[in-house]
Amino acid sequence: MSAIRHVRLAGGWIAAAVVCCTVAACGQPTSNSVSTTSNSAPFTPARLADGKTPDFRGIWQASNTAYVNIEGHRGENGVAASASIVVDPPDGKIPYRPEALAKRNENYQARATADPSLKCYQAGVPRATYLATPLQILQSPGNFAIVYQENHAFRVFHPESRPHFDAADWWMGDTRYHWDGDTLVADVVAQTDQHWLDQAGNYHSTDFHLVERYELTDADTLEYEAVMEDPQVYARPWTIKTTLHRVKESGARIIEDECLDDEHGVRRHVSPFDRASLLEHDYSRWQTAPR
């Protein structure tokens, strides 16, 4: 088990937003259906300036509550129910090894205080994709990056011609990508074993490996699929699928996510408008100079 390393990424070209997630009780709907867009003909996305690369730029957000439990959960405490986003196996369950399932159950029992995301650690992949907050895709020909609203997290997707940093142990992993037609395919390794896949305590080891697929099914709908394997934790590879929708509200943007130490010395998400946050940080340099 590797040691927790919390890296705060302040400034630069990202700003990220507060998440104070209420943990809902775990329950398993019988359905594991996933919202998809059905088209009679494949959608052809717009292109970047090179006339070749599909244009995925924009702010996107999942509309379900899979972040509570990717195996599905009942609605509770003001959080809507969600069906499982696990599409393989067909029963919507993660194929844990028996000893690993016992560990997940321990995580679930301690979820209200043990979830690393609640304590301001970065969410990791794939969890960052289906959080309750949006993400922003930035692109130019030959470049692809995702900025996540939660916790100043971001990922730079490197061409697959570059070798992986397999010995690394990072919160957001190491990503290599290529295009399969109009679908972006990303290979992700080198993630820490300290983060969870959701609030229910689903988890992985440092042997975790996933392959993501991002596909536009229309101009405002981005389908996300991830095939995951980890021989230490899972009996076989398994797959999730969910849908992100373009955030189209006027003036929509990624906003700031603040964290402060609570009375127990644990870092927690707080609103950027919280008085404690304003006292802790000096925002005077961002104010408009008087005329």
KEKE-3310 file (N, C-alpha, C; in steps of 0.2 Angstrom, whole numbers, plus 5000, padded with zeros to 4 digits):
npx = (5004:5004:5010:4999:4999:4996:4994:4992:4986:4988:4983:4990:4982:4969:4954:4945:4930:4919:4915:4903:4899:4884:4884:4875:4864:4868:4861:4854:4847:4838:4839:4852:4853:4859:4859:4858:4862:4853:4856:4851:4861:4879:4886:4894:4907:4911:4926:4943:4955:4964:4956:4954:4955:4943:4932:4931:4930:4924:4913:4908:4896:4891:4874:4869:4869:4879:4891:4889:4887:4894:4888:4875:4862:4849:4839:4842:4843:4841:4848:4847:4841:4851:4854:4865:4880:4889:4891:4896:4901:4884:4875:4878:4887:4903:4916:4923:4937:4935:4942:4944:4932:4928:4936:4931:4918:4922:4927:4915:4907:4914:4913:4908:4918:4930:4931:4942:4940:4932:4940:4948:4957:4963:4951:4954:4955:4942:4934:4934:4927:4913:4909:4899:4901:4906:4917:4931:4935:4950:4958:4969:4975:4984:4985:4978:4968:4961:4952:4946:4933:4933:4944:4956:4961:4968:4972:4984:4984:4995:5003:5002:5014:5023:5032:5023:5024:5026:5030:5026:5016:5002:4989:4980:4985:4994:4992:4990:4986:4976:4968:4953:4946:4933:4933:4941:4953:4960:4973:4976:4987:4997:4991:4988:4984:4976:4964:4946:4933:4920:4908:4904:4915:4921:4935:4953:4969:4987:4990:4980:4972:4966:4956:4950:4936:4930:4917:4908:4891:4881:4881:4880:4882:4892:4898:4905:4916:4924:4935:4941:4954:4962:4972:4974:4963:4951:4941:4940:4942:4931:4917:4912:4899:4894:4885:4890:4884:4884:4887:4878:4873:4873:4888:4894:4907:4922:4924:4931:4938:4939:4949:4950:4958:4949:4943:4949:4960:4959:4958:4945:4932:4926:4915:4919:4914:4913:4915:4927:4935:4938:4944:4956:4962:4970:4962:4964:4972:4964:4954:4946:4955:4952:4945)
npy = (4994:5010:5026:5040:5054:5070:5082:5099:5108:5124:5139:5143:5136:5132:5132:5126:5118:5118:5103:5095:5081:5072:5057:5044:5030:5013:5004:4992:4994:4983:4985:4989:4998:5010:5027:5031:5037:5035:5034:5034:5034:5035:5049:5063:5072:5090:5097:5101:5115:5109:5101:5088:5082:5076:5087:5089:5099:5109:5111:5098:5086:5073:5067:5058:5050:5042:5043:5041:5027:5015:5003:5005:5013:5017:5031:5044:5056:5067:5064:5058:5042:5030:5019:5004:5008:4999:4989:4977:4964:4957:4958:4969:4970:4973:4962:4956:4948:4936:4940:4953:4959:4958:4968:4979:4980:4984:4996:5002:5003:5012:5024:5037:5044:5040:5041:5046:5056:5065:5071:5079:5074:5070:5064:5053:5041:5031:5039:5053:5057:5055:5062:5074:5086:5097:5094:5100:5099:5102:5106:5105:5103:5088:5089:5085:5088:5086:5096:5095:5100:5097:5099:5105:5096:5089:5081:5077:5071:5060:5056:5039:5034:5038:5030:5022:5028:5017:5013:5023:5032:5039:5051:5054:5046:5040:5044:5038:5040:5037:5040:5031:5031:5042:5041:5044:5035:5030:5025:5020:5020:5017:5023:5028:5017:5023:5030:5029:5022:5027:5034:5023:5015:5006:5000:4999:4991:4996:4989:4992:4995:5003:5006:5019:5025:5038:5046:5056:5056:5065:5082:5087:5077:5066:5050:5039:5026:5013:5001:4990:4982:4972:4962:4959:4963:4961:4947:4946:4956:4971:4982:4999:5011:5027:5043:5059:5076:5091:5106:5120:5132:5150:5158:5148:5140:5133:5133:5138:5127:5125:5120:5118:5115:5106:5106:5095:5094:5089:5090:5098:5100:5116:5130:5143:5155:5154:5161:5157:5153:5164:5172:5164:5165:5176:5187:5199:5202:5198:5207:5220:5234:5251:5264)
npz = (5000:4995:5001:5005:4995:4994:4982:4979:4966:4962:4954:4937:4922:4926:4935:4949:4956:4971:4980:4990:4994:4999:5006:5000:5005:5002:4989:4978:4962:4951:4938:4925:4916:4904:4900:4883:4866:4852:4835:4818:4809:4809:4819:4813:4820:4822:4816:4821:4818:4809:4801:4802:4815:4827:4836:4852:4861:4875:4890:4900:4908:4918:4920:4929:4945:4948:4954:4968:4969:4958:4955:4956:4966:4979:4979:4991:5005:4997:4986:4969:4964:4956:4942:4939:4932:4927:4914:4909:4919:4914:4925:4932:4942:4950:4947:4959:4967:4981:4993:4990:4989:5002:5007:5000:5006:5019:5017:5013:5025:5032:5025:5026:5032:5027:5013:5001:4992:4998:5007:5000:4992:4975:4963:4954:4940:4933:4941:4941:4930:4931:4942:4952:4947:4934:4919:4909:4892:4883:4868:4854:4837:4839:4852:4868:4883:4899:4911:4927:4937:4951:4964:4958:4948:4934:4917:4906:4890:4883:4867:4861:4857:4866:4879:4894:4911:4920:4933:4941:4953:4954:4957:4947:4937:4922:4906:4889:4872:4857:4841:4836:4822:4824:4837:4853:4861:4876:4886:4902:4916:4931:4943:4960:4974:4983:4980:4978:4968:4969:4980:4988:4991:4982:4974:4969:4965:4964:4952:4943:4928:4914:4899:4891:4881:4872:4864:4853:4851:4847:4844:4857:4866:4874:4874:4886:4890:4899:4901:4913:4922:4935:4942:4955:4962:4955:4947:4934:4918:4918:4913:4912:4907:4903:4901:4896:4896:4886:4894:4892:4897:4897:4900:4907:4916:4922:4940:4956:4967:4984:4998:5015:5031:5043:5060:5065:5058:5046:5028:5020:5008:5004:5002:4990:4994:5007:5024:5031:5022:5015:5024:5025:5013:5002:4992:4986:4975:4964:4963:4954:4950:4957:4948)
capx = (5000:5008:5008:4995:5003:4991:4997:4988:4989:4985:4985:4990:4976:4963:4951:4941:4924:4918:4910:4902:4894:4881:4884:4868:4864:4869:4856:4855:4842:4839:4841:4858:4853:4863:4856:4862:4859:4852:4855:4851:4867:4884:4886:4901:4908:4915:4933:4948:4957:4967:4951:4954:4954:4936:4932:4927:4930:4918:4912:4903:4894:4886:4868:4866:4872:4884:4897:4888:4889:4893:4884:4868:4860:4843:4839:4841:4846:4841:4852:4842:4844:4855:4855:4872:4884:4893:4887:4899:4896:4877:4872:4879:4891:4910:4918:4928:4939:4931:4945:4944:4925:4927:4939:4926:4913:4924:4927:4908:4905:4918:4912:4906:4924:4936:4932:4948:4938:4929:4945:4951:4962:4960:4947:4957:4951:4938:4929:4933:4923:4906:4907:4893:4904:4908:4924:4932:4940:4954:4961:4971:4978:4989:4985:4971:4968:4954:4952:4941:4931:4935:4951:4961:4963:4969:4975:4986:4984:5001:5002:5004:5020:5028:5030:5020:5028:5022:5033:5024:5010:4999:4982:4977:4987:4998:4988:4992:4980:4976:4961:4950:4941:4931:4933:4947:4955:4965:4976:4978:4990:5001:4987:4989:4978:4973:4957:4940:4929:4914:4907:4903:4921:4924:4942:4958:4976:4991:4990:4974:4974:4959:4956:4944:4934:4926:4914:4902:4885:4878:4885:4880:4882:4898:4898:4911:4916:4930:4936:4945:4957:4966:4972:4974:4956:4945:4942:4941:4940:4924:4916:4907:4897:4889:4884:4891:4881:4887:4885:4877:4871:4877:4893:4896:4914:4925:4925:4936:4937:4943:4949:4953:4959:4944:4945:4953:4966:4958:4956:4938:4930:4922:4913:4924:4911:4913:4919:4933:4939:4940:4949:4962:4966:4970:4959:4964:4975:4960:4949:4947:4958:4948:4946)
capy = (5000:5016:5032:5045:5060:5075:5087:5104:5112:5130:5144:5140:5138:5129:5134:5121:5120:5114:5097:5093:5076:5069:5050:5040:5023:5009:4999:4989:4992:4977:4987:4992:5002:5017:5032:5031:5041:5031:5037:5029:5035:5038:5056:5065:5078:5095:5096:5107:5119:5105:5098:5081:5080:5078:5093:5088:5105:5111:5109:5092:5084:5067:5069:5053:5050:5036:5044:5038:5019:5014:4997:5007:5014:5020:5038:5046:5062:5072:5062:5054:5035:5028:5012:5003:5009:4993:4985:4970:4959:4960:4959:4976:4970:4972:4955:4956:4942:4936:4944:4960:4961:4960:4975:4985:4981:4987:5003:5005:5004:5018:5028:5044:5048:5037:5042:5051:5062:5070:5074:5084:5070:5070:5058:5048:5039:5035:5043:5060:5058:5055:5066:5078:5092:5096:5094:5104:5097:5107:5103:5108:5097:5085:5090:5084:5088:5087:5099:5093:5105:5096:5098:5107:5090:5089:5076:5079:5065:5060:5051:5032:5033:5038:5024:5024:5028:5011:5013:5029:5031:5046:5051:5054:5041:5041:5042:5038:5040:5037:5040:5026:5035:5048:5040:5044:5029:5032:5019:5023:5016:5021:5026:5026:5013:5026:5033:5025:5023:5030:5035:5017:5011:5002:5002:4995:4991:4999:4986:4994:4997:5004:5008:5023:5027:5044:5046:5060:5053:5070:5088:5089:5071:5062:5044:5037:5019:5011:4993:4990:4976:4973:4955:4958:4964:4958:4941:4947:4963:4973:4988:5004:5016:5032:5048:5066:5081:5098:5112:5125:5138:5156:5160:5142:5139:5129:5137:5137:5122:5127:5116:5120:5110:5107:5106:5089:5094:5085:5095:5097:5105:5122:5135:5149:5161:5153:5166:5154:5152:5171:5174:5160:5167:5183:5187:5206:5203:5197:5212:5225:5240:5256:5269)
capz = (5000:4994:5005:5002:4993:4992:4978:4977:4960:4962:4948:4930:4918:4928:4942:4950:4961:4977:4980:4996:4992:5004:5005:5001:5007:4996:4987:4971:4958:4947:4931:4925:4910:4904:4895:4877:4861:4846:4829:4812:4805:4814:4820:4811:4824:4819:4816:4823:4812:4804:4796:4803:4822:4830:4841:4858:4866:4879:4897:4900:4914:4919:4923:4934:4952:4948:4959:4974:4969:4951:4955:4957:4973:4980:4981:4998:5007:4992:4980:4965:4963:4949:4940:4939:4925:4925:4908:4909:4918:4913:4932:4935:4948:4949:4948:4964:4971:4987:4998:4989:4990:5009:5008:4998:5011:5025:5014:5013:5032:5034:5019:5028:5034:5024:5006:5000:4988:5003:5011:4995:4987:4968:4962:4950:4934:4930:4945:4940:4924:4933:4948:4952:4945:4927:4917:4902:4887:4879:4862:4848:4834:4842:4860:4872:4890:4903:4917:4931:4942:4958:4967:4954:4945:4926:4914:4899:4886:4878:4861:4863:4855:4871:4884:4900:4917:4924:4940:4945:4958:4954:4958:4940:4932:4916:4900:4882:4868:4850:4838:4832:4818:4828:4845:4857:4865:4881:4890:4908:4921:4936:4948:4967:4976:4988:4979:4977:4962:4970:4988:4991:4993:4977:4974:4965:4968:4959:4946:4940:4921:4911:4893:4890:4875:4872:4857:4852:4847:4843:4845:4864:4870:4874:4877:4890:4891:4902:4902:4918:4924:4940:4944:4962:4965:4951:4944:4926:4916:4918:4909:4914:4902:4905:4896:4898:4892:4885:4898:4887:4900:4895:4905:4911:4917:4928:4945:4961:4973:4990:5004:5022:5037:5048:5067:5066:5054:5039:5023:5017:5003:5007:4997:4989:4997:5015:5027:5033:5016:5013:5029:5025:5007:5000:4985:4984:4969:4959:4963:4949:4952:4956:4942)
cpx = (5004:5005:5004:5000:4998:4995:4991:4990:4985:4988:4985:4984:4970:4961:4946:4936:4923:4913:4909:4897:4891:4881:4877:4869:4865:4863:4856:4849:4843:4841:4848:4859:4856:4860:4861:4858:4858:4851:4855:4857:4873:4885:4894:4902:4911:4922:4937:4950:4961:4962:4951:4952:4947:4937:4928:4927:4924:4918:4906:4902:4890:4880:4865:4870:4876:4889:4896:4889:4888:4890:4877:4866:4853:4844:4838:4845:4846:4845:4847:4846:4847:4855:4863:4874:4888:4889:4890:4903:4889:4873:4873:4884:4898:4912:4924:4930:4936:4935:4945:4937:4924:4930:4934:4920:4915:4925:4920:4905:4908:4917:4911:4913:4930:4937:4937:4945:4935:4934:4950:4957:4959:4956:4949:4953:4949:4933:4928:4928:4915:4904:4901:4895:4906:4916:4925:4937:4943:4958:4964:4974:4984:4990:4978:4972:4961:4956:4946:4939:4933:4942:4957:4964:4963:4973:4978:4987:4990:5000:5005:5011:5025:5026:5027:5026:5025:5024:5030:5018:5007:4992:4978:4980:4992:4994:4991:4986:4981:4968:4959:4944:4939:4931:4940:4948:4961:4967:4979:4981:4993:4997:4988:4983:4975:4966:4952:4937:4923:4914:4906:4909:4923:4931:4946:4964:4980:4992:4984:4976:4967:4961:4949:4942:4929:4923:4908:4897:4880:4882:4885:4880:4888:4897:4904:4910:4923:4930:4942:4948:4962:4967:4972:4967:4951:4946:4942:4940:4933:4923:4911:4905:4893:4889:4886:4887:4884:4884:4884:4874:4876:4882:4896:4904:4916:4926:4930:4934:4942:4943:4953:4954:4953:4947:4949:4959:4966:4956:4950:4937:4925:4920:4918:4921:4911:4918:4926:4938:4942:4945:4956:4966:4965:4968:4960:4967:4970:4955:4951:4949:4953:4950:4947)
cpy = (5006:5022:5037:5051:5065:5081:5093:5108:5118:5134:5140:5141:5134:5133:5128:5122:5115:5109:5095:5088:5073:5061:5047:5033:5019:5004:4998:4989:4986:4979:4990:4996:5008:5021:5032:5035:5036:5035:5032:5029:5037:5046:5058:5072:5083:5094:5102:5110:5115:5101:5091:5079:5081:5083:5091:5094:5107:5109:5103:5090:5078:5070:5064:5054:5044:5037:5042:5030:5017:5007:4999:5008:5017:5027:5039:5052:5067:5070:5057:5047:5035:5021:5011:5005:5004:4989:4978:4969:4961:4961:4966:4976:4970:4965:4955:4949:4942:4940:4951:4963:4962:4967:4980:4985:4984:4995:5006:5007:5010:5024:5036:5048:5045:5038:5047:5057:5067:5074:5078:5080:5070:5063:5052:5046:5032:5039:5050:5062:5059:5058:5071:5085:5091:5095:5098:5101:5102:5104:5108:5102:5094:5085:5089:5084:5089:5091:5098:5099:5104:5096:5100:5101:5091:5083:5079:5072:5065:5055:5044:5030:5034:5033:5027:5024:5023:5011:5019:5027:5038:5046:5051:5050:5044:5039:5043:5037:5039:5038:5034:5028:5041:5047:5040:5038:5031:5026:5022:5018:5020:5025:5024:5021:5016:5029:5027:5027:5026:5031:5028:5012:5006:5005:4997:4995:4995:4995:4987:4997:4998:5007:5012:5024:5033:5045:5051:5057:5058:5076:5090:5083:5067:5056:5041:5030:5018:5004:4993:4983:4977:4966:4954:4959:4961:4951:4941:4954:4965:4980:4993:5008:5021:5038:5055:5071:5088:5103:5118:5132:5144:5157:5154:5142:5135:5134:5135:5132:5123:5121:5119:5115:5112:5106:5100:5089:5090:5090:5093:5102:5110:5126:5140:5155:5160:5158:5164:5154:5159:5174:5170:5163:5174:5184:5194:5207:5202:5202:5217:5232:5246:5261:5276)
cpz = (5000:4999:5002:5001:4990:4988:4976:4971:4959:4956:4942:4927:4920:4934:4943:4956:4966:4976:4987:4995:4998:5002:5006:5002:5001:4995:4980:4967:4953:4940:4931:4918:4910:4898:4889:4871:4855:4840:4823:4808:4810:4814:4817:4815:4820:4820:4819:4817:4807:4799:4797:4810:4824:4836:4847:4863:4869:4886:4896:4907:4914:4922:4928:4941:4953:4953:4966:4974:4962:4950:4956:4965:4973:4981:4988:5000:5001:4986:4976:4965:4956:4948:4940:4932:4923:4920:4907:4915:4918:4920:4935:4941:4946:4951:4953:4966:4978:4993:4997:4990:4998:5011:5006:5003:5017:5023:5015:5020:5034:5029:5021:5030:5030:5017:5005:4996:4993:5007:5006:4992:4980:4967:4958:4944:4935:4934:4943:4934:4926:4939:4947:4949:4938:4925:4910:4898:4883:4874:4857:4844:4837:4849:4862:4879:4893:4909:4921:4936:4949:4959:4962:4949:4937:4924:4907:4896:4882:4873:4864:4861:4860:4876:4890:4905:4922:4931:4944:4949:4959:4955:4952:4935:4927:4910:4893:4878:4861:4847:4834:4828:4822:4835:4847:4861:4869:4885:4896:4913:4926:4941:4955:4969:4982:4987:4978:4970:4963:4978:4991:4993:4988:4975:4969:4968:4963:4953:4941:4933:4918:4904:4892:4883:4875:4864:4857:4848:4844:4846:4853:4868:4869:4878:4880:4891:4894:4903:4907:4920:4930:4943:4951:4965:4961:4948:4937:4925:4917:4915:4912:4908:4905:4900:4899:4893:4892:4890:4893:4890:4898:4901:4909:4911:4923:4934:4951:4966:4978:4995:5009:5027:5042:5055:5069:5062:5048:5034:5020:5012:5006:5001:4996:4992:5005:5018:5029:5028:5014:5018:5028:5018:5006:4993:4982:4977:4963:4958:4957:4953:4952:4951:4945)
residu = (MET:SER:ALA:ILE:ARG:HIS:VAL:ARG:LEU:ALA:GLY:GLY:TRP:ILE:ALA:ALA:ALA:VAL:VAL:CYS:CYS:THR:VAL:ALA:ALA:CYS:GLY:GLN:PRO:THR:SER:ASN:SER:VAL:SER:THR:THR:SER:ASN:SER:ALA:PRO:PHE:THR:PRO:ALA:ARG:LEU:ALA:ASP:GLY:LYS:THR:PRO:ASP:PHE:ARG:GLY:ILE:TRP:GLN:ALA:SER:ASN:THR:ALA:TYR:VAL:ASN:ILE:GLU:GLY:HIS:ARG:GLY:GLU:ASN:GLY:VAL:ALA:ALA:SER:ALA:SER:ILE:VAL:VAL:ASP:PRO:PRO:ASP:GLY:LYS:ILE:PRO:TYR:ARG:PRO:GLU:ALA:LEU:ALA:LYS:ARG:ASN:GLU:ASN:TYR:GLN:ALA:ARG:ALA:THR:ALA:ASP:PRO:SER:LEU:LYS:CYS:TYR:GLN:ALA:GLY:VAL:PRO:ARG:ALA:THR:TYR:LEU:ALA:THR:PRO:LEU:GLN:ILE:LEU:GLN:SER:PRO:GLY:ASN:PHE:ALA:ILE:VAL:TYR:GLN:GLU:ASN:HIS:ALA:PHE:ARG:VAL:PHE:HIS:PRO:GLU:SER:ARG:PRO:HIS:PHE:ASP:ALA:ALA:ASP:TRP:TRP:MET:GLY:ASP:THR:ARG:TYR:HIS:TRP:ASP:GLY:ASP:THR:LEU:VAL:ALA:ASP:VAL:VAL:ALA:GLN:THR:ASP:GLN:HIS:TRP:LEU:ASP:GLN:ALA:GLY:ASN:TYR:HIS:SER:THR:ASP:PHE:HIS:LEU:VAL:GLU:ARG:TYR:GLU:LEU:THR:ASP:ALA:ASP:THR:LEU:GLU:TYR:GLU:ALA:VAL:MET:GLU:ASP:PRO:GLN:VAL:TYR:ALA:ARG:PRO:TRP:THR:ILE:LYS:THR:THR:LEU:HIS:ARG:VAL:LYS:GLU:SER:GLY:ALA:ARG:ILE:ILE:GLU:ASP:GLU:CYS:LEU:ASP:ASP:GLU:HIS:GLY:VAL:ARG:ARG:HIS:VAL:SER:PRO:PHE:ASP:ARG:ALA:SER:LEU:LEU:GLU:HIS:ASP:TYR:SER:ARG:TRP:GLN:THR:ALA:PRO:ARG)
# end
